Amino acid sequence: QSALTQPASVSGSPGQSITISCTGTSSDVANYDLVSWYQQHPGKAPKLMIYEATKRPSGVSGRFSGSRSGNTASLTISGLQAEDEADYYCSSYAHISTVVFGGGTSLTVL
Amino acid sequence: EVQLVESGGGLVQPGRPLRLSCAASGFKFDDYAMHWVRQGPGKGLEWVSGISWNSANINYADSVRGRFTISRDNAKNSLYLQVNSLRPEDTALYYCAKSSGGRGYFLKDFDYWGQGTLVTVSS
């Protein structure tokens, strides 16, 4: 159950777009479209932002979008806002009914 | 409104047991799989264990298999995690999380999370 690989940090200015990558293997990201993205503000519980790689739960801003190609999933945030500053985690269903998370990416809005 | 409220955490010596609980409300508890996810201090998220709506399907992360036991009581809308043989590396905030998708799904995504209960393992 190796963790998915995410960049430790990304940054962007207000109004810009950023993309966070999430790299897995043929045992998880490449083989299942059950990739999710979570946003976590300091001291708060994670919040589901993207599910099934590309779908947005109701109530989540349309500025958040997800994609998946091969063993890499991506989260894109467009029109960056100060409130987007948080940690972001990807996760994927993995074989034998387990879930693997990425190490997390800290987003700084400059 | 969906609410998940964890309890049972605390300071415990290595090797001692602890029982974590999660009280659920605001949704039909027995329609969904439930999971425990933990987060060590300053660390990322780690899936710990999951249980299907009817307890027929249960699974654990390799790091806790054989030491932790997940269970649920649908009549009480409650989820539990019995944690035995605790190690310092088990120190973490333990979140209760609801799986989306209904009875047909054991693991999909976690659409609601509690605020967590802190377990600190130290002598």
HADDOCK unambig.tbl for C-alpha pairs under 7 A between the chains (distance, minus, plus):
assign (segid A and resid 34 and name CA) (segid B and resid 108 and name CA) 6.28 0.50 0.50
assign (segid A and resid 36 and name CA) (segid B and resid 109 and name CA) 6.31 0.50 0.50
assign (segid A and resid 44 and name CA) (segid B and resid 115 and name CA) 6.93 0.50 0.50
assign (segid A and resid 45 and name CA) (segid B and resid 113 and name CA) 6.37 0.50 0.50
assign (segid A and resid 45 and name CA) (segid B and resid 114 and name CA) 6.72 0.50 0.50
assign (segid A and resid 45 and name CA) (segid B and resid 115 and name CA) 5.49 0.50 0.50
assign (segid A and resid 46 and name CA) (segid B and resid 113 and name CA) 6.84 0.50 0.50
assign (segid A and resid 48 and name CA) (segid B and resid 110 and name CA) 6.78 0.50 0.50
assign (segid A and resid 48 and name CA) (segid B and resid 111 and name CA) 5.67 0.50 0.50
assign (segid A and resid 51 and name CA) (segid B and resid 109 and name CA) 6.48 0.50 0.50
assign (segid A and resid 93 and name CA) (segid B and resid 107 and name CA) 6.95 0.50 0.50
assign (segid A and resid 97 and name CA) (segid B and resid 107 and name CA) 6.73 0.50 0.50
assign (segid A and resid 99 and name CA) (segid B and resid 47 and name CA) 6.19 0.50 0.50
assign (segid A and resid 100 and name CA) (segid B and resid 47 and name CA) 6.78 0.50 0.50
assign (segid A and resid 101 and name CA) (segid B and resid 45 and name CA) 6.38 0.50 0.50
assign (segid A and resid 101 and name CA) (segid B and resid 46 and name CA) 6.39 0.50 0.50
assign (segid A and resid 103 and name CA) (segid B and resid 44 and name CA) 5.45 0.50 0.50
assign (segid A and resid 104 and name CA) (segid B and resid 44 and name CA) 6.02 0.50 0.50
